[in-house]
Amino acid sequence: MPLLARLRAYAAEAFGTAGGGESVDDTHLAATALLVHIARVDGVLAPAETERLARLVQRRDAADAEAARALIARAIAFDAETRDVADLVEMMPHGMDEAERTRLVAMAWAVAAADGAVGEFEEALVWRLGALLGLEEAAVRWARACREPDGANAGGAR
């Protein structure tokens, strides 16, 4: 069974998601898991990273703070079962436009910087995420420059 199919089967079993096809829920779970992966790459999910992640997820993928916390909890468990960020990127919709991909990378930069500094591993991982999403280096640099504490400027006009 291919890795992507195993991940989807795991998600369906562990989180009660419907099998088959990419749902909006799968997309939100994969995007949140990518952000969790960025936050945990240094081995610690710091409180500042958790808070920033919750605000970003609530703004993008959840109706309220409780829904954001629930999605993050699912994403943490899902990320723990995932070997590599590339596996999570495979779960993202193939039709994401450049603005959506750039916004996701801007959110990743915001999470990476939440504890006050972007570490070497975090920086390398966000750059890799940008490459896996098919973004040019200029778009990744722009996403880094435009990120703000809560991603307020992420995805704005270039």
DSSP file (Angstrom, degrees, kcal/mol; ACC not computed):
  #  RESIDUE AA STRUCTURE BP1 BP2  ACC     N-H-->O    O-->H-N    N-H-->O    O-->H-N    TCO  KAPPA ALPHA  PHI   PSI    X-CA   Y-CA   Z-CA
    1    1 A M              0   0    0      0, 0.0     5,-0.1     0, 0.0     0, 0.0   0.000 360.0 360.0 360.0 128.4    0.0    0.0    0.0
    2    2 A P     >  -     0   0    0      0, 0.0     4,-2.2     0, 0.0     5,-0.2  -0.202 360.0-112.6 -60.7 154.7    1.5    3.4   -1.0
    3    3 A L  H  > S+     0   0    0      1,-0.2     4,-2.7     2,-0.2     5,-0.2   0.893 115.7  53.5 -57.3 -44.4    2.5    5.7    1.9
    4    4 A L  H  > S+     0   0    0      1,-0.2     4,-2.3     2,-0.2    -1,-0.2   0.901 109.4  48.7 -60.6 -41.3   -0.2    8.3    1.0
    5    5 A A  H  > S+     0   0    0      2,-0.2     4,-2.4     1,-0.2    -1,-0.2   0.889 110.9  50.8 -65.5 -38.7   -2.9    5.6    1.1
    6    6 A R  H  X S+     0   0    0     -4,-2.2     4,-2.6     2,-0.2    -2,-0.2   0.912 110.1  50.0 -64.6 -41.8   -1.5    4.4    4.5
    7    7 A L  H  X S+     0   0    0     -4,-2.7     4,-2.6     2,-0.2    -2,-0.2   0.917 111.9  47.2 -62.8 -43.1   -1.6    7.9    5.9
    8    8 A R  H  X S+     0   0    0     -4,-2.3     4,-2.5     2,-0.2    -1,-0.2   0.904 112.2  50.0 -65.3 -40.4   -5.2    8.4    4.7
    9    9 A A  H  X S+     0   0    0     -4,-2.4     4,-2.4     2,-0.2    -2,-0.2   0.911 111.1  49.8 -63.6 -41.3   -6.2    5.1    6.2
   10   10 A Y  H  X S+     0   0    0     -4,-2.6     4,-3.4     1,-0.2     5,-0.4   0.939 111.0  48.7 -61.5 -46.6   -4.6    6.0    9.5
   11   11 A A  H  X S+     0   0    0     -4,-2.6     4,-2.5     1,-0.2     6,-0.9   0.907 111.3  50.2 -60.9 -41.8   -6.3    9.4    9.5
   12   12 A A  H  X S+     0   0    0     -4,-2.5     4,-1.0     4,-0.2    -1,-0.2   0.912 117.5  39.9 -63.3 -42.1   -9.7    7.7    8.8
   13   13 A E  H  < S+     0   0    0     -4,-2.4    -2,-0.2    -5,-0.2    -1,-0.2   0.939 122.5  38.6 -72.2 -47.5   -9.2    5.2   11.6
   14   14 A A  H  < S+     0   0    0     -4,-3.4    -3,-0.2    -5,-0.2    -2,-0.2   0.841 130.7  25.3 -75.4 -34.1   -7.6    7.5   14.2
   15   15 A F  H  < S-     0   0    0     -4,-2.5    -1,-0.2    -5,-0.4    -3,-0.2   0.384 101.2-115.7-117.3   2.9   -9.7   10.6   13.6
   16   16 A G     <  +     0   0    0     -4,-1.0    -4,-0.2    -5,-0.3     2,-0.2   0.771  57.7 157.2  71.7  24.6  -12.9    9.3   12.1
   17   17 A T        -     0   0    0     -6,-0.9    -1,-0.2    -9,-0.1     2,-0.2  -0.529  49.1-101.4 -81.2 152.8  -12.4   11.0    8.8
   18   18 A A        -     0   0    0     -2,-0.2     5,-0.1     1,-0.1    -1,-0.1  -0.490  39.0-121.6 -71.5 140.4  -14.2    9.6    5.8
   19   19 A G        +     0   0    0     -2,-0.2    -1,-0.1    -7,-0.1   -10,-0.1  -0.386  69.7  46.5 -78.3 159.4  -12.1    7.5    3.5
   20   20 A G  S    S+     0   0    0     -2,-0.1    -2,-0.0     1,-0.0     0, 0.0   0.616  89.8  20.0  85.1 126.5  -11.5    8.2   -0.2
   21   21 A G  S    S-     0   0    0      1,-0.1     2,-0.7     2,-0.0     5,-0.1   0.235  91.0 -69.8  73.6 163.6  -10.7   11.5   -1.9
   22   22 A E        -     0   0    0      4,-0.1     2,-0.2     3,-0.0    -1,-0.1  -0.828  53.6-168.9 -93.0 117.1   -9.2   14.6   -0.6
   23   23 A S     >  -     0   0    0     -2,-0.7     4,-2.1    -5,-0.1     5,-0.1  -0.592  37.6-109.8 -99.0 167.0  -11.6   16.4    1.7
   24   24 A V  H  > S+     0   0    0      1,-0.2     4,-2.6    -2,-0.2     5,-0.2   0.894 122.3  56.4 -58.7 -38.6  -11.3   19.9    3.0
   25   25 A D  H  > S+     0   0    0      1,-0.2     4,-2.7     2,-0.2    -1,-0.2   0.908 105.2  50.2 -61.2 -42.6  -10.7   18.3    6.4
   26   26 A D  H  > S+     0   0    0      1,-0.2     4,-2.8     2,-0.2    -1,-0.2   0.906 111.2  49.8 -60.5 -41.4   -7.8   16.3    5.0
   27   27 A T  H  X S+     0   0    0     -4,-2.1     4,-2.7     2,-0.2    -2,-0.2   0.924 112.4  45.8 -64.3 -45.4   -6.3   19.5    3.6
   28   28 A H  H  X S+     0   0    0     -4,-2.6     4,-2.5     2,-0.2     5,-0.2   0.899 114.0  49.6 -65.4 -40.7   -6.7   21.4    6.9
   29   29 A L  H  X S+     0   0    0     -4,-2.7     4,-2.6    -5,-0.2    -2,-0.2   0.933 113.0  46.2 -63.6 -45.9   -5.2   18.5    8.8
   30   30 A A  H  X S+     0   0    0     -4,-2.8     4,-2.1     2,-0.2    -2,-0.2   0.915 113.9  48.2 -64.2 -43.2   -2.3   18.2    6.4
   31   31 A A  H  X S+     0   0    0     -4,-2.7     4,-1.8     2,-0.2    -1,-0.2   0.917 114.2  46.2 -64.2 -42.5   -1.6   22.0    6.5
   32   32 A T  H  X S+     0   0    0     -4,-2.5     4,-2.5     1,-0.2    -2,-0.2   0.895 110.7  52.9 -67.4 -39.1   -1.8   22.1   10.3
   33   33 A A  H  X S+     0   0    0     -4,-2.6     4,-2.6     2,-0.2    -1,-0.2   0.869 106.3  54.1 -63.5 -35.9    0.4   19.0   10.5
   34   34 A L  H  X S+     0   0    0     -4,-2.1     4,-2.1     2,-0.2    -1,-0.2   0.925 110.1  46.5 -61.4 -43.7    3.0   20.8    8.3
   35   35 A L  H  X S+     0   0    0     -4,-1.8     4,-2.3     2,-0.2    -2,-0.2   0.888 112.1  50.3 -67.0 -38.5    2.9   23.8   10.7
   36   36 A V  H  X S+     0   0    0     -4,-2.5     4,-2.3     2,-0.2    -2,-0.2   0.915 108.3  53.7 -62.3 -43.0    3.2   21.5   13.7
   37   37 A H  H  X S+     0   0    0     -4,-2.6     4,-0.7     1,-0.2    -2,-0.2   0.908 109.3  48.1 -58.9 -43.2    6.2   19.8   12.0
   38   38 A I  H >< S+     0   0    0     -4,-2.1     3,-0.9     1,-0.2     4,-0.3   0.935 112.2  49.1 -61.9 -46.7    7.9   23.1   11.6
   39   39 A A  H 3< S+     0   0    0     -4,-2.3     3,-0.4     1,-0.2     7,-0.3   0.840 116.2  42.6 -64.1 -33.5    7.3   24.0   15.2
   40   40 A R  H >< S+     0   0    0     -4,-2.3     3,-2.5     1,-0.2    -1,-0.2   0.434  81.6 100.0 -94.9   1.1    8.6   20.7   16.5
   41   41 A V  T << S+     0   0    0     -3,-0.9    -1,-0.2    -4,-0.7    -2,-0.1   0.795  82.4  53.5 -61.8 -27.0   11.7   20.4   14.3
   42   42 A D  T 3  S-     0   0    0     -3,-0.4    -1,-0.3     2,-0.3    -2,-0.1   0.364 124.4-103.9 -87.8   7.3   13.9   21.6   17.1
   43   43 A G  S <  S+     0   0    0     -3,-2.5     2,-0.4     1,-0.1    -2,-0.1   0.352  93.9  84.1  93.2  -5.7   12.5   18.9   19.4
   44   44 A V        -     0   0    0     -5,-0.3     2,-1.0     2,-0.0    -2,-0.3  -0.993  60.7-152.6-134.8 134.7   10.3   21.2   21.4
   45   45 A L        -     0   0    0     -2,-0.4    -5,-0.1    -5,-0.1    -6,-0.1  -0.809  34.7-155.8-101.2  89.4    6.8   22.6   20.8
   46   46 A A     >  -     0   0    0     -2,-1.0     4,-2.5    -7,-0.3     3,-0.3  -0.229  23.8-115.0 -67.7 152.6    7.2   25.8   22.9
   47   47 A P  H  > S+     0   0    0      0, 0.0     4,-2.6     0, 0.0     5,-0.2   0.881 117.6  53.8 -55.3 -39.9    4.2   27.6   24.4
   48   48 A A  H  > S+     0   0    0      1,-0.2     4,-2.3     2,-0.2     5,-0.2   0.889 109.8  47.7 -63.2 -37.8    4.8   30.6   22.1
   49   49 A E  H  > S+     0   0    0     -3,-0.3     4,-2.8     2,-0.2    -1,-0.2   0.901 111.2  50.9 -68.5 -40.4    4.8   28.3   19.1
   50   50 A T  H  X S+     0   0    0     -4,-2.5     4,-2.4     2,-0.2    -2,-0.2   0.913 111.7  47.4 -62.8 -43.3    1.6   26.6   20.3
   51   51 A E  H  X S+     0   0    0     -4,-2.6     4,-2.1     2,-0.2    -2,-0.2   0.932 114.1  46.0 -64.3 -46.3   -0.1   30.0   20.8
   52   52 A R  H  X S+     0   0    0     -4,-2.3     4,-2.6     1,-0.2     5,-0.2   0.926 112.6  51.3 -62.1 -44.3    1.0   31.3   17.4
   53   53 A L  H  X S+     0   0    0     -4,-2.8     4,-2.9     1,-0.2     5,-0.3   0.911 108.4  51.7 -59.0 -44.5   -0.1   28.1   15.8
   54   54 A A  H  X S+     0   0    0     -4,-2.4     4,-2.4     1,-0.2    -1,-0.2   0.911 111.1  47.0 -61.4 -42.7   -3.5   28.3   17.4
   55   55 A R  H  X S+     0   0    0     -4,-2.1     4,-2.2     2,-0.2    -2,-0.2   0.920 114.6  46.5 -65.9 -42.4   -4.1   31.8   16.2
   56   56 A L  H  X S+     0   0    0     -4,-2.6     4,-2.2     2,-0.2     5,-0.3   0.927 114.3  47.0 -65.3 -44.4   -3.0   31.0   12.7
   57   57 A V  H  X>S+     0   0    0     -4,-2.9     4,-3.4    -5,-0.2     5,-1.1   0.901 111.6  51.0 -65.8 -40.2   -5.1   27.8   12.5
   58   58 A Q  H  X5S+     0   0    0     -4,-2.4     4,-0.6    -5,-0.3    -1,-0.2   0.923 112.0  47.5 -62.5 -42.4   -8.1   29.6   13.9
   59   59 A R  H  <5S+     0   0    0     -4,-2.2    -2,-0.2    -5,-0.2    -1,-0.2   0.882 126.6  26.5 -65.1 -38.1   -7.8   32.3   11.3
   60   60 A R  H  <5S+     0   0    0     -4,-2.2    -2,-0.2    -5,-0.1    -3,-0.2   0.871 136.5  10.4 -95.0 -41.3   -7.3   29.9    8.4
   61   61 A D  H  <5S+     0   0    0     -4,-3.4     2,-0.3    -5,-0.3    -3,-0.2   0.471 106.2  67.2-127.3  -3.5   -9.0   26.6    9.2
   62   62 A A     << -     0   0    0     -5,-1.1     3,-0.1    -4,-0.6     6,-0.0  -0.914  59.7-139.8-131.7 152.4  -11.2   26.7   12.3
   63   63 A A  S    S-     0   0    0     -2,-0.3     2,-0.3     1,-0.1    -1,-0.1   0.814  85.9  -8.7 -75.5 -31.8  -14.4   28.4   13.4
   64   64 A D  S  > S-     0   0    0      1,-0.1     4,-2.1     0, 0.0     5,-0.2  -0.903  82.1 -82.7-155.6 179.9  -13.2   29.2   16.9
   65   65 A A  H  > S+     0   0    0     -2,-0.3     4,-2.6     1,-0.2     5,-0.2   0.870 123.7  53.0 -62.9 -38.6  -10.4   28.6   19.4
   66   66 A E  H  > S+     0   0    0      2,-0.2     4,-2.2     1,-0.2    -1,-0.2   0.918 110.0  47.4 -64.3 -43.2  -11.8   25.3   20.6
   67   67 A A  H  > S+     0   0    0      2,-0.2     4,-2.3     1,-0.2    -1,-0.2   0.873 111.5  52.2 -65.0 -37.2  -12.0   24.0   17.0
   68   68 A A  H  X S+     0   0    0     -4,-2.1     4,-2.5     2,-0.2    -2,-0.2   0.930 109.5  48.6 -64.3 -45.2   -8.4   25.2   16.4
   69   69 A R  H  X S+     0   0    0     -4,-2.6     4,-2.3     1,-0.2    -2,-0.2   0.897 111.7  49.8 -61.5 -40.4   -7.1   23.4   19.5
   70   70 A A  H  X S+     0   0    0     -4,-2.2     4,-2.1     2,-0.2    -1,-0.2   0.910 111.6  48.0 -64.9 -42.5   -8.9   20.2   18.4
   71   71 A L  H  X S+     0   0    0     -4,-2.3     4,-2.5     2,-0.2    -2,-0.2   0.903 111.5  50.5 -65.0 -40.7   -7.4   20.4   14.9
   72   72 A I  H  X S+     0   0    0     -4,-2.5     4,-2.7     2,-0.2    -2,-0.2   0.906 108.4  52.2 -64.0 -41.6   -3.9   21.0   16.3
   73   73 A A  H  X S+     0   0    0     -4,-2.3     4,-1.9     1,-0.2    -1,-0.2   0.923 112.0  46.0 -61.1 -43.4   -4.3   18.0   18.6
   74   74 A R  H  X S+     0   0    0     -4,-2.1     4,-2.6     1,-0.2    -2,-0.2   0.908 112.8  50.9 -62.6 -41.5   -5.2   15.8   15.6
   75   75 A A  H  X S+     0   0    0     -4,-2.5     4,-3.2     2,-0.2    -2,-0.2   0.872 106.7  53.6 -66.9 -37.0   -2.3   17.3   13.6
   76   76 A I  H  X S+     0   0    0     -4,-2.7     4,-1.8     2,-0.2    -1,-0.2   0.941 113.1  43.3 -62.0 -46.8    0.2   16.6   16.4
   77   77 A A  H  X S+     0   0    0     -4,-1.9     4,-0.9     2,-0.2    -2,-0.2   0.907 115.7  49.0 -64.5 -41.6   -0.8   13.0   16.5
   78   78 A F  H >< S+     0   0    0     -4,-2.6     3,-0.7     1,-0.2     4,-0.4   0.915 109.8  51.0 -64.9 -43.8   -0.9   12.8   12.7
   79   79 A D  H >< S+     0   0    0     -4,-3.2     3,-1.4     1,-0.2    -1,-0.2   0.868 103.6  59.4 -61.8 -36.4    2.6   14.4   12.4
   80   80 A A  H 3< S+     0   0    0     -4,-1.8    -1,-0.2     1,-0.3    -2,-0.2   0.787 106.6  48.0 -63.5 -26.4    3.9   11.9   14.9
   81   81 A E  T << S+     0   0    0     -4,-0.9     2,-0.4    -3,-0.7    -1,-0.3   0.467  97.8  87.5 -90.5  -3.0    2.9    9.1   12.5
   82   82 A T    <   -     0   0    0     -3,-1.4     3,-0.1    -4,-0.4     6,-0.0  -0.828  60.4-159.8-103.6 133.4    4.5   10.9    9.5
   83   83 A R  S    S+     0   0    0     -2,-0.4     2,-0.3     1,-0.2    -1,-0.1   0.814  70.6  14.2 -80.3 -30.4    8.1   10.3    8.6
   84   84 A D    >>  -     0   0    0      1,-0.1     4,-1.0     0, 0.0     3,-1.0  -0.986  66.5-118.8-151.1 151.8    8.8   13.4    6.5
   85   85 A V  H 3> S+     0   0    0     -2,-0.3     4,-2.3     1,-0.3     5,-0.2   0.803 111.6  66.1 -61.0 -29.2    7.4   16.8    5.6
   86   86 A A  H 3> S+     0   0    0      1,-0.2     4,-1.9     2,-0.2    -1,-0.3   0.859  96.0  56.0 -62.5 -34.4    7.2   15.6    2.0
   87   87 A D  H <> S+     0   0    0     -3,-1.0     4,-0.6     1,-0.2    -1,-0.2   0.885 109.0  46.7 -64.1 -37.8    4.6   13.0    3.0
   88   88 A L  H >< S+     0   0    0     -4,-1.0     3,-1.0     1,-0.2     4,-0.5   0.887 108.8  54.3 -70.4 -39.2    2.4   15.8    4.4
   89   89 A V  H >< S+     0   0    0     -4,-2.3     3,-1.5     1,-0.3    -2,-0.2   0.871 100.1  62.0 -62.6 -35.8    3.0   18.0    1.3
   90   90 A E  H 3< S+     0   0    0     -4,-1.9    -1,-0.3     1,-0.3    -2,-0.2   0.785  98.8  57.3 -59.9 -25.9    1.7   15.0   -0.8
   91   91 A M  T << S+     0   0    0     -3,-1.0    -1,-0.3    -4,-0.6    -2,-0.2   0.626  85.1  99.2 -81.2 -13.2   -1.6   15.4    1.0
   92   92 A M  S <  S-     0   0    0     -3,-1.5   -65,-0.1    -4,-0.5   -64,-0.0  -0.449  92.0 -90.8 -72.4 147.5   -2.1   19.0    0.0
   93   93 A P    >   -     0   0    0      0, 0.0     3,-1.3     0, 0.0    -1,-0.1  -0.311  27.3-138.0 -58.9 137.6   -4.4   19.5   -3.0
   94   94 A H  T 3  S+     0   0    0      1,-0.3    -2,-0.1    -4,-0.1    -3,-0.0   0.704  99.3  62.2 -70.9 -18.5   -2.5   19.5   -6.3
   95   95 A G  T 3   +     0   0    0      2,-0.0    -1,-0.3     0, 0.0     2,-0.1   0.265  69.0 135.5 -92.3  12.3   -4.5   22.5   -7.5
   96   96 A M    <   -     0   0    0     -3,-1.3     2,-0.1     1,-0.1    -4,-0.0  -0.397  52.5-131.3 -61.2 131.0   -3.4   24.9   -4.8
   97   97 A D     >  -     0   0    0     -2,-0.1     4,-2.2     1,-0.1     3,-0.3  -0.325  23.9-100.8 -80.0 170.2   -2.6   28.2   -6.5
   98   98 A E  H  > S+     0   0    0      1,-0.2     4,-2.8     2,-0.2     5,-0.2   0.861 121.0  55.9 -60.2 -37.8    0.7   30.1   -5.8
   99   99 A A  H  > S+     0   0    0      2,-0.2     4,-2.2     1,-0.2    -1,-0.2   0.908 109.1  46.7 -62.6 -41.4   -1.0   32.5   -3.4
  100  100 A E  H  > S+     0   0    0     -3,-0.3     4,-2.1     2,-0.2    -2,-0.2   0.915 114.2  47.4 -66.0 -42.7   -2.3   29.7   -1.2
  101  101 A R  H  X S+     0   0    0     -4,-2.2     4,-1.9     1,-0.2    -2,-0.2   0.901 112.9  48.9 -65.8 -40.4    1.1   27.9   -1.2
  102  102 A T  H  X S+     0   0    0     -4,-2.8     4,-2.5    -5,-0.2    -1,-0.2   0.889 109.2  52.9 -66.3 -39.2    2.9   31.2   -0.4
  103  103 A R  H  X S+     0   0    0     -4,-2.2     4,-2.3    -5,-0.2    -1,-0.2   0.904 107.5  51.6 -62.8 -40.9    0.5   31.9    2.4
  104  104 A L  H  X S+     0   0    0     -4,-2.1     4,-2.0     1,-0.2    -1,-0.2   0.901 110.9  47.7 -62.7 -40.5    1.2   28.4    3.9
  105  105 A V  H  X S+     0   0    0     -4,-1.9     4,-2.4     2,-0.2    -2,-0.2   0.886 109.6  53.3 -68.5 -38.1    4.9   29.1    3.8
  106  106 A A  H  X S+     0   0    0     -4,-2.5     4,-2.2     1,-0.2    -2,-0.2   0.903 109.1  49.6 -61.7 -40.0    4.4   32.6    5.4
  107  107 A M  H  X S+     0   0    0     -4,-2.3     4,-2.4     2,-0.2    -2,-0.2   0.889 108.5  53.2 -64.4 -38.6    2.5   30.8    8.2
  108  108 A A  H  X S+     0   0    0     -4,-2.0     4,-2.7     2,-0.2    -2,-0.2   0.914 108.6  49.2 -62.9 -42.3    5.4   28.3    8.5
  109  109 A W  H  X S+     0   0    0     -4,-2.4     4,-2.0     2,-0.2    -1,-0.2   0.914 110.2  51.8 -61.4 -41.6    7.8   31.3    8.9
  110  110 A A  H  < S+     0   0    0     -4,-2.2     4,-0.4     1,-0.2    -2,-0.2   0.902 111.9  45.5 -63.0 -41.5    5.5   32.8   11.5
  111  111 A V  H >< S+     0   0    0     -4,-2.4     3,-1.1     1,-0.2     4,-0.4   0.919 111.5  52.6 -66.9 -43.0    5.4   29.6   13.5
  112  112 A A  H 3< S+     0   0    0     -4,-2.7     3,-0.4     1,-0.3     7,-0.3   0.850 114.1  43.0 -61.0 -34.2    9.2   29.1   13.2
  113  113 A A  T >< S+     0   0    0     -4,-2.0     3,-2.2     1,-0.2    -1,-0.3   0.443  84.6 100.3 -91.2  -0.5    9.7   32.6   14.5
  114  114 A A  T <  S+     0   0    0     -3,-1.1    -1,-0.2    -4,-0.4    -2,-0.1   0.807  79.4  53.2 -59.2 -32.7    7.2   32.4   17.3
  115  115 A D  T 3  S-     0   0    0     -3,-0.4    -1,-0.3    -4,-0.4    -2,-0.1   0.304 127.8 -94.0 -88.8  11.4    9.7   31.7   20.0
  116  116 A G  S <  S+     0   0    0     -3,-2.2     2,-0.3   -68,-0.1    -2,-0.1   0.223 100.1  52.3 102.6 -14.8   11.8   34.8   19.0
  117  117 A A  S    S-     0   0    0     -5,-0.3     2,-0.8     2,-0.0    -2,-0.3  -0.995  70.9-129.5-152.6 146.6   14.3   33.2   16.7
  118  118 A V        -     0   0    0     -2,-0.3    -5,-0.1    -5,-0.1    -6,-0.1  -0.884  35.0-145.8 -97.2 112.2   14.3   31.0   13.6
  119  119 A G     >  -     0   0    0     -2,-0.8     4,-2.9    -7,-0.3     5,-0.2  -0.204  24.3-103.0 -73.8 167.9   16.7   28.2   14.2
  120  120 A E  H  > S+     0   0    0      1,-0.2     4,-2.3     2,-0.2     5,-0.2   0.899 121.7  45.8 -58.6 -45.1   18.9   26.5   11.6
  121  121 A F  H  > S+     0   0    0      2,-0.2     4,-2.3     1,-0.2    -1,-0.2   0.899 113.1  50.1 -68.3 -39.9   16.7   23.4   11.4
  122  122 A E  H  > S+     0   0    0      2,-0.2     4,-2.5     1,-0.2     5,-0.2   0.934 111.5  48.6 -62.6 -45.7   13.5   25.5   11.2
  123  123 A E  H  X S+     0   0    0     -4,-2.9     4,-2.3     1,-0.2     5,-0.2   0.935 112.2  47.7 -60.7 -47.1   14.9   27.7    8.5
  124  124 A A  H  X S+     0   0    0     -4,-2.3     4,-2.2     1,-0.2    -1,-0.2   0.893 112.6  50.0 -61.4 -39.6   16.1   24.7    6.4
  125  125 A L  H  X S+     0   0    0     -4,-2.3     4,-2.7     2,-0.2    -1,-0.2   0.895 109.6  49.2 -69.1 -40.0   12.7   23.0    6.8
  126  126 A V  H  X S+     0   0    0     -4,-2.5     4,-2.5     2,-0.2    -2,-0.2   0.915 111.6  49.7 -66.5 -40.8   10.7   26.0    5.7
  127  127 A W  H  X S+     0   0    0     -4,-2.3     4,-2.1    -5,-0.2    -2,-0.2   0.913 111.8  49.1 -61.1 -41.2   12.9   26.5    2.7
  128  128 A R  H  X S+     0   0    0     -4,-2.2     4,-3.0     2,-0.2     5,-0.2   0.913 108.5  53.4 -64.5 -41.9   12.4   22.8    1.9
  129  129 A L  H  X S+     0   0    0     -4,-2.7     4,-2.1     1,-0.2    -2,-0.2   0.934 108.0  50.6 -57.0 -46.9    8.6   23.2    2.3
  130  130 A G  H  <>S+     0   0    0     -4,-2.5     5,-2.8     1,-0.2    -1,-0.2   0.910 112.0  47.2 -57.3 -43.3    8.7   26.1   -0.2
  131  131 A A  H ><5S+     0   0    0     -4,-2.1     3,-1.6     1,-0.2    -2,-0.2   0.918 110.8  51.2 -65.4 -43.7   10.6   23.9   -2.7
  132  132 A L  H 3<5S+     0   0    0     -4,-3.0    -1,-0.2     1,-0.3    -2,-0.2   0.821 107.9  53.4 -63.7 -30.4    8.2   21.0   -2.2
  133  133 A L  T 3<5S-     0   0    0     -4,-2.1    -1,-0.3    -5,-0.2    -2,-0.2   0.462 120.2-112.7 -82.7  -0.8    5.3   23.3   -2.8
  134  134 A G  T < 5 +     0   0    0     -3,-1.6     2,-0.3     1,-0.2    -3,-0.2   0.740  63.5 152.1  79.9  23.5    6.9   24.4   -6.0
  135  135 A L      < -     0   0    0     -5,-2.8    -1,-0.2    -6,-0.2     2,-0.1  -0.637  45.4-119.3 -88.9 145.7    7.6   27.9   -5.0
  136  136 A E    >>  -     0   0    0     -2,-0.3     4,-1.7     1,-0.1     3,-0.6  -0.409  30.8-108.4 -72.0 156.7   10.4   30.0   -6.4
  137  137 A E  H 3> S+     0   0    0      1,-0.2     4,-2.6     2,-0.2     5,-0.2   0.863 119.6  58.7 -55.7 -37.6   13.1   31.2   -4.0
  138  138 A A  H 3> S+     0   0    0      1,-0.2     4,-2.5     2,-0.2    -1,-0.2   0.882 104.4  50.1 -62.1 -37.8   11.7   34.8   -4.4
  139  139 A A  H <> S+     0   0    0     -3,-0.6     4,-2.4     2,-0.2    -1,-0.2   0.884 110.9  48.8 -68.1 -38.0    8.3   33.7   -3.2
  140  140 A V  H  X S+     0   0    0     -4,-1.7     4,-1.9     2,-0.2    -2,-0.2   0.905 112.6  48.1 -68.3 -40.8    9.8   32.0   -0.1
  141  141 A R  H  X S+     0   0    0     -4,-2.6     4,-2.3     2,-0.2    -2,-0.2   0.919 112.1  49.6 -63.1 -43.2   11.9   35.1    0.7
  142  142 A W  H  X S+     0   0    0     -4,-2.5     4,-2.4     1,-0.2    -2,-0.2   0.913 108.6  52.7 -62.2 -42.7    8.8   37.2    0.2
  143  143 A A  H  X S+     0   0    0     -4,-2.4     4,-1.1     1,-0.2    -1,-0.2   0.875 110.0  49.2 -60.9 -37.4    6.8   34.9    2.5
  144  144 A R  H  < S+     0   0    0     -4,-1.9    -1,-0.2     1,-0.2    -2,-0.2   0.908 113.4  45.9 -67.8 -41.1    9.5   35.3    5.2
  145  145 A A  H  < S+     0   0    0     -4,-2.3    -2,-0.2     1,-0.2    -1,-0.2   0.834 114.8  46.6 -71.5 -32.4    9.5   39.1    4.9
  146  146 A C  H  < S+     0   0    0     -4,-2.4     7,-0.3    -5,-0.2    -1,-0.2   0.653  83.6 111.6 -88.9 -14.5    5.7   39.5    4.9
  147  147 A R     <  -     0   0    0     -4,-1.1   -40,-0.1    -5,-0.2   -44,-0.0  -0.295  45.9-172.0 -62.2 142.5    4.9   37.2    7.9
  148  148 A E    >   -     0   0    0    -42,-0.0     3,-2.5     1,-0.0     6,-0.1  -0.820  43.8 -82.2-128.0 169.8    3.7   38.9   10.9
  149  149 A P  T 3  S+     0   0    0      0, 0.0    -2,-0.1     0, 0.0   -36,-0.0   0.797 130.7  21.9 -47.0 -38.9    3.0   37.7   14.4
  150  150 A D  T 3  S-     0   0    0    -95,-0.1   -91,-0.1   -94,-0.0   -43,-0.1   0.154 114.4-103.3-114.7  19.7   -0.4   36.3   13.5
  151  151 A G  S X  S+     0   0    0     -3,-2.5     3,-1.1   -45,-0.1   -44,-0.1   0.680  72.8 146.4  71.9  16.7    0.1   36.0    9.8
  152  152 A A  T 3  S+     0   0    0      1,-0.3    -5,-0.1     3,-0.0    -1,-0.1   0.815  76.0  36.7 -58.5 -32.0   -2.0   39.1    9.3
  153  153 A N  T >  S+     0   0    0     -7,-0.3     3,-1.7   -47,-0.1    -1,-0.3   0.524  89.9 118.7 -98.2  -6.4    0.1   40.1    6.3
  154  154 A A  T <  S+     0   0    0     -3,-1.1   -51,-0.1     1,-0.3     3,-0.1  -0.366  79.7  17.2 -64.5 134.0    0.6   36.6    4.9
  155  155 A G  T 3  S+     0   0    0      1,-0.2    -1,-0.3   -53,-0.1   -52,-0.1   0.552  93.9 137.6  84.5   7.4   -0.8   36.1    1.5
  156  156 A G    <   -     0   0    0     -3,-1.7    -1,-0.2     1,-0.2     2,-0.1  -0.053  64.5 -60.6 -74.2-176.4   -1.1   39.8    0.8
  157  157 A A              0   0    0      1,-0.1    -1,-0.2    -3,-0.1    -2,-0.0  -0.370 360.0 360.0 -69.0 144.7   -0.2   41.5   -2.5
  158  158 A R              0   0    0     -3,-0.1    -1,-0.1    -2,-0.1    -2,-0.0   0.413 360.0 360.0 -93.1 360.0    3.4   41.2   -3.7
